[in-house]
């Protein structure tokens, strides 16, 4: 894996000769004069490999059990109505504790938290793979969710603090985004293959193998990093925002699994809203807030994370809608439908690889705006699949283009949401970014499902119309997002090319 680039540092960026405080020397591995090609050192490449391996594995975990749920219910003893808790227990913990653990990484050590989270993931996965009772499997899924919430922001902040802001960080984030997006797609396919060919328990045991490898390698290559000034943890703020996120994610999952008419959905969302108001009040008055409001007030943080929510919400809901179309209208099996998204997976990998070059040429703001516009253009043909003779070719080309565009938007949002902050606040920044990712993934499907159902997808013979309506709304959201971020995101200077 090469890790060089022909781009140079943005003028005024730390490490650039024109930046205040630059003493004339170039930091090893960081961009220098316009003629230099910044390259990562061998240890940095190993560090990147360890962090990307962990990120890919956690991304796979989000979807690997979905296909296997009926088989798991039969083997472990779940009632059909309770199967949703296998996914919900994981999603609620993974999203609800992300911001808390992101800040903990800054205060208590990113390397320490990363390795502890990987160890917890390995133990939880072993328990899940051996579980013979519903309560034990759910306990394992809760522990997996907590491990995910601890590892992802720690891994991202280790990545952003290991590579200086500029081309190296953009490429690292691009690779991370590509592998995480590929992990979501791979999880669905791998889950089906493992369930059909071996046993669903190997969906857990794979994590144990990865955890052992990461724990054997990580301590030797990962450098500890944390804030020099370690303030006390804002316990009231941490408890309030964690409960708010747990309630919000639970409400959204209930909307997706039951309906928006479910009282538990709206009750949970109302509780989440009240707790978020309380959290803002707490952060205004405490001396050392968990999330300083000045950070949220930065346009790159606030609007950048909104871009992340919309990027994940729009593309994950497209996958849901097309799965519905393929299975209900075209009669595809779950495994065949999963394989149809392999082209989308390739598109996301390509998008993650080209995103750093796109951002280097036109800047992260223009990259985000262009990506949403292209994603809208790629979604629009999907609306007319039922009227096209060569519908499968259209689906494959459109999902590939949409996957490329979506990953450019995701990498652009990650670059924007972590730029301009000191290393001491990178855990918080990546925690916010990871929270945006989780909320987007959780939000997209129930919203688009409700639109499709309202348009007739719940009625036999009207699925195609419901899916087409939801896809139209999805494309409109992408167009509105492109226009909105063109107005509100701050102008960024593009990286110069040697």
C-alpha positions as MATLAB code, in Angstrom:
seq = 'XXXXXXXXXXXXXXXXXXXXXXXXXXXXXXXXXXXXXXXXXXXXXXXXXXXXXXXXXXXXXXXXXXXXXXXXXXXXXXXXXXXXXXXXXXXXXXXXXXXXXXXXXXXXXXXXXXXXXXXXXXXXXXXXXXXXXXXXXXXXXXXXXXXXXXXXXXXXXXXXXXXXXXXXXXXXXXXXXXXXXXXXXXXXXXXXXXXXXXXXXXXXXXXXXXXXXXXXXXXXXXXXXXXXXXXXXXXXXXXXXXXXXXXXXXXXXXXXXXXXXXXXXXXXXXXXXXXXXXXXXXXXXXXXXXXXXXXXXXXXXXXXXXXXXXXXXXXXXXXXXXXXXXXXXXXXXXXXXXXXXXXXXXXXXXXXXXXXXXXXXXXXXXXXXXXXXXXXXXXXXXXXXXXXXXXXXXXXXXXXXXXXXXXXXXXXXXXXXXXXXXXXXXXXXXXXXXXXXXXXXXXXXXXXXXXXXXXXXXXXXXXXXXXXXXXXXXXXXXXXXXXXXXXXXXXXXXXXXX';
ca = [
       0.000    0.000    0.000;
       1.614    3.249   -1.108;
       0.781    6.353    0.793;
       2.130    9.257   -1.182;
       0.500   12.149   -2.937;
       1.430   14.904   -5.292;
      -0.575   17.403   -3.302;
       0.979   19.981   -1.038;
      -0.129   21.693    2.123;
      -2.765   24.396    2.163;
      -1.120   27.795    2.789;
      -1.708   28.814    6.359;
      -1.980   25.163    7.415;
       0.237   23.950   10.288;
       3.454   22.635    8.790;
       3.339   24.976    5.782;
       6.237   27.460    5.554;
       3.749   30.330    5.705;
       2.071   29.140    8.872;
       2.872   31.054   12.080;
       5.274   29.158   14.239;
       6.878   27.218   11.399;
      10.593   27.088   12.145;
      11.773   26.068    8.720;
      11.970   22.339    9.380;
       9.495   19.864    7.945;
       7.907   17.348   10.260;
       8.684   13.805    9.038;
       5.820   12.432    7.039;
       4.104   15.784    6.710;
       3.751   17.876    3.577;
       6.548   20.286    2.939;
       7.493   22.467    0.037;
       5.484   22.316   -3.165;
       7.970   19.962   -4.749;
       7.808   17.354   -1.967;
       5.693   14.203   -2.079;
       4.529   13.472    1.485;
       4.783    9.786    2.331;
       3.961    7.775    5.413;
       6.752    5.942    7.200;
       6.733    2.116    7.481;
       5.459    2.242   11.053;
       2.677    4.593    9.969;
       1.624    2.105    7.300;
       1.411   -0.683    9.880;
      -0.528    1.635   12.186;
      -2.923    2.383    9.346;
      -3.327   -1.330    8.576;
      -4.205   -2.131   12.204;
      -6.719    0.711   12.459;
      -8.336   -0.045    9.087;
      -8.622   -3.749    9.927;
     -10.505   -2.883   13.108;
     -12.771   -0.394   11.305;
     -13.599   -2.870    8.531;
     -14.439   -5.605   11.042;
     -16.760   -3.306   13.001;
     -18.483   -2.208    9.789;
     -19.084   -5.853    8.874;
     -20.685   -6.373   12.300;
     -23.451   -3.888   11.476;
     -24.950   -6.134    8.805;
     -23.472   -9.629    9.091;
     -26.273  -11.026   11.270;
     -29.243   -9.568    9.364;
     -29.584  -12.496    6.935;
     -28.998  -15.026    9.712;
     -31.657  -13.743   12.158;
     -34.309  -16.411   11.403;
     -31.737  -19.214   11.824;
     -30.418  -17.667   15.044;
     -33.944  -17.424   16.421;
     -34.529  -21.112   15.777;
     -31.205  -22.278   17.245;
     -31.101  -20.049   20.331;
     -34.806  -19.922   21.142;
     -35.994  -16.418   20.240;
     -39.654  -15.793   19.514;
     -40.185  -14.271   16.076;
     -41.350  -10.976   17.601;
     -38.157  -10.719   19.672;
     -35.633  -11.228   16.857;
     -35.391   -7.450   16.332;
     -33.609   -7.140   19.692;
     -30.535   -8.891   18.300;
     -29.999   -5.878   16.019;
     -31.526   -3.228   18.294;
     -29.371   -4.086   21.326;
     -26.242   -3.614   19.238;
     -27.386   -0.452   17.421;
     -28.591    1.365   20.544;
     -25.309    0.825   22.404;
     -23.077    1.456   19.392;
     -24.714    4.825   18.701;
     -25.702    5.864   22.209;
     -22.242    5.696   23.795;
     -20.172    6.978   20.874;
     -19.904   10.619   21.940;
     -19.101    9.648   25.538;
     -16.309    7.300   24.486;
     -15.029    9.811   21.939;
     -14.366   12.291   24.724;
     -12.972    9.579   27.022;
     -10.391    8.783   24.351;
      -9.127   12.383   24.523;
      -8.954   12.364   28.310;
      -7.707    8.884   29.202;
      -5.769    7.707   26.163;
      -6.810    6.751   22.640;
      -4.496    3.740   22.358;
      -5.609    2.389   25.718;
      -9.297    2.739   24.823;
      -8.812    1.251   21.363;
      -7.086   -1.871   22.686;
      -9.550   -2.262   25.578;
     -12.451   -1.976   23.128;
     -10.928   -4.589   20.811;
     -10.437   -6.944   23.778;
     -14.084   -6.450   24.787;
     -15.157   -7.100   21.185;
     -13.236  -10.395   21.155;
     -14.691  -11.607   24.453;
     -18.230  -10.507   23.542;
     -18.001  -12.212   20.157;
     -16.776  -15.450   21.733;
     -19.713  -15.377   24.153;
     -22.117  -14.612   21.301;
     -20.799  -17.459   19.191;
     -21.215  -19.934   22.058;
     -24.560  -18.556   23.328;
     -27.330  -21.084   23.813;
     -29.897  -18.802   25.459;
     -31.508  -15.532   24.294;
     -30.353  -13.512   27.324;
     -26.730  -14.534   26.793;
     -26.794  -13.622   23.093;
     -28.361  -10.229   23.859;
     -25.728   -9.601   26.553;
     -23.047  -10.347   23.957;
     -24.673   -7.959   21.466;
     -24.801   -5.186   24.086;
     -21.105   -5.725   24.810;
     -20.349   -5.709   21.055;
     -22.209   -2.405   20.741;
     -20.250   -0.869   23.632;
     -16.997   -2.137   22.115;
     -17.932   -0.558   18.786;
     -18.746    2.746   20.486;
     -15.335    2.697   22.170;
     -13.218    1.501   19.236;
     -14.477    3.570   16.284;
     -13.865    7.094   17.699;
     -10.593    5.942   19.287;
      -9.424    4.449   15.978;
     -10.428    7.556   14.027;
      -8.729    9.906   16.485;
      -5.578    7.734   16.420;
      -5.720    8.035   12.644;
      -6.210   11.819   12.599;
      -3.482   12.379   15.193;
      -1.065   10.002   13.435;
      -1.336   11.814   10.090;
      -1.077   15.610    9.814;
      -3.975   17.595    8.411;
      -3.631   17.661    4.644;
      -3.067   15.059    1.880;
      -1.895   12.222    4.147;
      -4.885   12.521    6.466;
      -7.277   12.843    3.528;
      -5.939    9.655    1.982;
      -6.082    7.812    5.307;
      -9.687    8.929    5.818;
     -10.450    7.922    2.232;
      -9.146    4.409    2.801;
     -11.016    4.232    6.109;
     -14.258    5.340    4.465;
     -13.812    2.914    1.578;
     -13.225   -0.069    3.857;
     -16.040    0.820    6.249;
     -18.511    1.209    3.392;
     -17.265   -2.037    1.855;
     -17.699   -3.634    5.274;
     -21.416   -2.857    5.364;
     -21.896   -4.541    1.974;
     -19.522   -7.405    2.744;
     -21.330   -8.095    6.010;
     -24.628   -8.784    4.257;
     -22.999  -11.118    1.722;
     -20.688  -12.828    4.225;
     -23.546  -13.381    6.666;
     -25.519  -15.234    4.007;
     -22.555  -17.349    2.951;
     -21.550  -18.296    6.497;
     -25.123  -19.154    7.439;
     -25.700  -21.298    4.351;
     -22.277  -22.957    4.082;
     -20.977  -23.275    7.661;
     -22.884  -21.901   10.646;
     -24.129  -18.473   11.758;
     -21.916  -18.720   14.852;
     -18.886  -18.035   12.648;
     -20.264  -14.516   12.152;
     -19.167  -14.052   15.784;
     -16.023  -16.191   15.754;
     -14.452  -14.162   12.927;
     -14.323  -11.193   15.305;
     -12.404  -13.272   17.837;
      -9.710  -14.047   15.273;
      -9.422  -10.390   14.224;
      -9.322   -9.226   17.856;
      -6.429  -11.590   18.646;
      -4.467  -10.364   15.605;
      -5.054   -6.680   16.426;
      -4.139   -7.169   20.094;
      -0.965   -8.991   19.055;
       0.099   -6.195   16.713;
      -1.430   -3.015   18.084;
       0.587   -2.521   21.288;
       3.838   -2.547   19.300;
       2.858   -0.013   16.626;
       0.220    2.283   18.129;
       1.460    5.340   19.999;
      -0.467    6.564   22.998;
      -1.993    9.994   22.549;
      -4.240   12.048   24.765;
      -4.763   15.624   25.805;
      -1.896   17.131   27.836;
      -4.391   19.038   29.952;
      -6.878   16.499   31.242;
      -9.963   18.178   32.703;
     -12.449   16.270   34.817;
     -15.026   14.310   32.872;
     -18.332   16.165   32.691;
     -20.400   13.385   34.292;
     -23.822   15.141   34.143;
     -23.294   16.016   30.486;
     -22.016   12.526   29.660;
     -24.979   10.791   31.313;
     -27.520   13.164   29.750;
     -26.258   12.995   26.164;
     -25.747    9.215   26.342;
     -29.320    8.672   27.547;
     -30.555   11.094   24.863;
     -28.778    9.180   22.104;
     -29.912    5.810   23.460;
     -33.532    7.023   23.588;
     -33.322    8.595   20.136;
     -31.780    5.560   18.451;
     -34.243    3.246   20.204;
     -37.146    5.376   18.963;
     -35.844    5.296   15.388;
     -35.298    1.534   15.461;
     -38.844    1.030   16.743;
     -40.135    3.192   13.900;
     -38.256    1.046   11.408;
     -39.185   -2.312   12.918;
     -42.794   -1.565   13.878;
     -44.117    1.733   12.488;
     -44.116    5.466   13.097;
     -47.519    4.993   14.731;
     -45.967    2.963   17.565;
     -46.327    4.968   20.829;
     -42.907    3.743   22.009;
     -41.318    5.395   18.981;
     -42.662    8.872   19.711;
     -42.284    8.539   23.481;
     -38.603    7.650   23.055;
     -38.010   10.497   20.591;
     -39.738   12.962   22.943;
     -37.543   11.823   25.839;
     -34.487   12.171   23.601;
     -35.447   15.742   22.672;
     -35.953   16.733   26.316;
     -32.627   15.188   27.316;
     -30.833   17.025   24.497;
     -32.277   20.322   25.741;
     -31.078   19.447   29.241;
     -27.650   18.558   27.814;
     -27.297   21.962   26.143;
     -28.240   23.695   29.407;
     -25.688   21.625   31.335;
     -22.942   22.376   28.804;
     -23.629   26.102   29.144;
     -23.113   26.157   32.901;
     -20.422   23.560   33.710;
     -16.816   24.745   33.878;
     -15.407   21.898   31.758;
     -18.156   20.684   29.395;
     -18.115   17.331   27.663;
     -18.818   19.081   24.340;
     -17.847   22.770   24.413;
     -20.625   24.642   22.602;
     -18.017   26.757   20.815;
     -17.020   23.606   18.924;
     -20.589   22.857   17.879;
     -20.918   26.473   16.752;
     -18.132   26.026   14.200;
     -19.681   25.708   10.753;
     -17.270   22.930    9.797;
     -18.438   20.896   12.814;
     -22.178   21.614   12.856;
     -22.890   21.628    9.124;
     -20.149   19.107    8.374;
     -21.744   16.542   10.673;
     -25.169   17.226    9.168;
     -23.611   16.345    5.816;
     -22.497   13.063    7.369;
     -25.986   12.283    8.694;
     -27.544   12.902    5.266;
     -24.825   10.996    3.372;
     -25.343    7.867    5.452;
     -29.140    8.231    5.650;
     -29.649    8.599    1.905;
     -27.430    5.750    0.689;
     -28.358    3.173    3.357;
     -32.043    3.829    2.646;
     -31.427    3.321   -1.095;
     -30.051   -0.128   -0.280;
     -33.168   -0.872    1.794;
     -35.540    0.328   -0.935;
     -33.764   -1.613   -3.671;
     -33.719   -4.735   -1.500;
     -37.489   -4.360   -1.137;
     -37.824   -3.922   -4.910;
     -35.613   -6.885   -5.804;
     -37.300   -9.296   -3.396;
     -40.933   -8.176   -3.587;
     -41.154   -7.134   -7.244;
     -38.457   -9.169   -9.002;
     -38.609  -12.247   -6.752;
     -34.922  -12.308   -5.789;
     -33.783  -14.429   -2.840;
     -32.062  -12.580    0.027;
     -28.642  -13.932   -1.005;
     -29.176  -13.045   -4.677;
     -30.328   -9.558   -3.699;
     -27.225   -9.179   -1.533;
     -24.981  -10.201   -4.414;
     -26.677   -7.598   -6.630;
     -25.189   -4.947   -4.354;
     -21.624   -6.151   -4.931;
     -21.269   -3.473   -7.619;
     -22.336   -0.862   -5.066;
     -19.609   -2.191   -2.772;
     -17.035   -1.782   -5.537;
     -18.301    1.758   -6.115;
     -17.824    2.658   -2.463;
     -14.259    1.341   -2.536;
     -13.507    3.363   -5.669;
     -15.126    6.420   -4.077;
     -12.967    6.114   -0.985;
      -9.835    5.858   -3.113;
     -10.609    8.810   -5.417;
     -12.071   11.063   -2.706;
      -8.694   12.384   -1.459;
      -7.719   13.413   -4.996;
     -11.093   15.082   -5.558;
     -10.794   16.953   -2.265;
      -7.187   17.861   -3.078;
      -8.235   19.385   -6.401;
     -11.466   21.223   -5.538;
     -11.565   21.398   -1.721;
     -13.768   19.549    0.742;
     -16.767   21.925    0.425;
     -17.014   21.564   -3.364;
     -16.380   17.838   -3.058;
     -19.350   17.435   -0.699;
     -21.638   19.577   -2.858;
     -20.633   17.812   -6.087;
     -20.950   14.382   -4.480;
     -24.526   15.003   -3.339;
     -25.432   16.324   -6.814;
     -23.950   13.233   -8.492;
     -25.637   10.953   -5.952;
     -28.995   12.577   -6.801;
     -28.346   12.057  -10.520;
     -27.480    8.396   -9.862;
     -30.596    7.834   -7.740;
     -33.039    9.319  -10.251;
     -32.817    6.474  -12.864;
     -33.674    3.994  -10.113;
     -37.125    5.587   -9.911;
     -37.938    4.201  -13.374;
     -36.616    0.637  -12.985;
     -40.073   -0.855  -13.429;
     -40.445    0.806  -16.849;
     -37.058   -0.162  -18.304;
     -36.319   -3.315  -20.292;
     -32.655   -3.310  -19.234;
     -33.491   -2.493  -15.633;
     -30.735   -4.645  -14.094;
     -27.975   -2.912  -16.079;
     -29.412    0.473  -15.033;
     -29.493   -0.646  -11.398;
     -25.877   -1.825  -11.465;
     -24.531    1.314  -13.181;
     -26.590    3.681  -11.014;
     -25.657    1.997   -7.733;
     -21.972    1.997   -8.723;
     -22.072    5.743   -9.515;
     -24.081    6.444   -6.372;
     -21.596    4.462   -4.278;
     -18.648    6.453   -5.651;
     -20.407    9.775   -5.028;
     -21.594    8.781   -1.569;
     -18.076    7.872   -0.414;
     -16.706   11.173   -1.725;
     -19.360   12.918    0.396;
     -18.511   10.770    3.431;
     -14.765   11.376    3.200;
     -15.439   15.073    2.579;
     -17.572   15.243    5.707;
     -14.907   13.455    7.766;
     -12.186   15.820    6.550;
     -14.398   18.847    7.229;
     -15.597   17.690   10.652;
     -12.076   16.968   11.965;
     -10.202   19.899   10.382;
      -8.905   22.872   12.324;
      -9.087   21.251   15.767;
      -6.067   20.473   17.955;
      -5.070   16.880   18.686;
      -6.474   17.281   22.210;
     -10.000   17.515   20.745;
      -9.726   14.927   17.958;
     -11.462   12.257   20.051;
     -14.409   14.594   20.523;
     -14.423   15.481   16.816;
     -14.326   11.845   15.694;
     -16.904   10.948   18.347;
     -19.264   13.532   16.868;
     -18.531   12.256   13.352;
     -19.145    8.649   14.379;
     -22.371    9.665   16.112;
     -23.484   11.354   12.869;
     -22.722    8.145   10.982;
     -24.729    6.016   13.411;
     -27.686    8.408   13.467;
     -27.705    8.571    9.667;
     -27.645    4.779    9.327;
     -30.450    4.462   11.880;
     -32.545    7.344   10.501;
     -32.576    6.661    6.765;
     -34.377    3.325    6.630;
     -37.410    4.106    8.871;
     -37.995    7.469    7.191;
     -37.863    6.096    3.646;
     -39.795    3.006    4.721;
     -42.598    5.226    6.024;
     -42.660    7.178    2.739;
     -42.736    3.982    0.679;
     -45.498    2.505    2.847;
     -47.577    5.677    2.631;
     -47.228    5.541   -1.163;
     -48.530    1.976   -1.299;
     -45.534   -0.296   -0.722;
     -47.417   -2.091    2.027;
     -50.158   -3.154   -0.412;
     -49.685   -6.174   -2.668;
     -49.163   -5.003   -6.232;
     -48.182   -1.471   -5.239;
     -44.662   -2.093   -3.933;
     -43.050   -0.718   -7.087;
     -44.906    2.597   -6.826;
     -44.060    2.960   -3.138;
     -40.372    2.274   -3.743;
     -40.283    4.696   -6.700;
     -41.871    7.446   -4.595;
     -39.363    6.978   -1.773;
     -36.455    6.965   -4.235;
     -37.750   10.230   -5.705;
     -37.788   11.789   -2.239;
     -34.284   10.429   -1.645;
     -33.005   12.108   -4.823;
     -34.694   15.387   -3.835;
     -33.016   15.237   -0.405;
     -29.636   14.896   -2.141;
     -30.364   17.907   -4.369;
     -31.456   20.009   -1.377;
     -28.351   18.890    0.532;
     -26.099   19.959   -2.338;
     -27.710   23.400   -2.428;
     -27.704   23.800    1.350;
     -24.041   22.898    1.828;
     -23.044   25.125   -1.078;
     -24.462   28.003    0.984;
     -23.531   27.155    4.575;
     -20.192   25.337    4.538;
     -17.195   27.676    4.756;
     -15.090   28.127    1.656;
     -11.963   25.956    1.700;
      -8.792   26.336   -0.262;
      -8.006   23.472   -2.554;
      -4.765   21.601   -2.163;
      -2.218   22.574   -4.773;
      -0.683   19.877   -6.965;
       2.983   19.725   -7.654;
];
